[in-house]
Amino acid sequence: VKPEVEAFARIKVLGIGGSGKNALNHMIENKVKGVDFVAINSDSQDLHHSLAKKKIHWIFIAFILAFSIIGPFSAAKVSKHVNASTPAHIKPSEIAQPFTTALLNDVLENTDSPVFVNMTAAWCITCKVNERIALDTEEFSTILQERNIAYLKGDWTSYNEEITKFLASYGRNGVPIYVYYGAKNPDSGKRPDAVVLPQILTPAKIRDVLSTN
């Protein structure tokens, strides 16, 4: 047997919650072999501190179950909201601007346009699923363009301090978080209260919130 070839059986060990994470970290630090470690937690920030290579945000599991039911219906509705009269498709990633507190404040104070803020991270599975299902779509791009919505996207992969403060301002300690600021009232010059969207997104939810004001 060649040295680089594993000759022992592999098993999967799931670490659920904070105590599960600690148990996995202990085994990993002690170089336990023949094991695939999987950390599962509802706290995305705590999950990030796990040493396991595979991590699952438990909200993602609920999302998969929900989408298995509503997915076909939501997908069928998309075509009804995108037609030949809509703007040419530009990927949302090409519209997005990197989040900074200064930029958010500038857009909110000096423009009348609505603003959509998306806080994500490279290790956030829920974020990636939301991107694929609701935020990296032609329908979302069309809504942004038609309503002239400023799209700010923040990357919390390395715990950016500005984003951490933004999360805390909404009582959050992890991603994803999605916040929509409606357009200014033409008479009063004031914006409606910000809307914090659910952590699990659907095309219908995006459409309903971003089309309200």
Buried (B, 14 or more C-beta within 10 A) or exposed (E): EEEEEEEEEEEEBBBBBBEBBEBBBEBBEEEEEEBEBBBBBEBBBBBBEBBBEEBBBBBBEBBEEEBEEEBEEBEEBBEEBBEEEBEEBEEBEEBBEEBBBEBBEEBBEEEEBBBBBBBBBEBBBBBBBBBEBBBBBBBBBBBBBEBEBBBBBBBBBEEBEBBBEBBEEEEBEBBBBBBBBBBBEEEEEEBBEBBBBEBBBBBBBBBEBBEEB
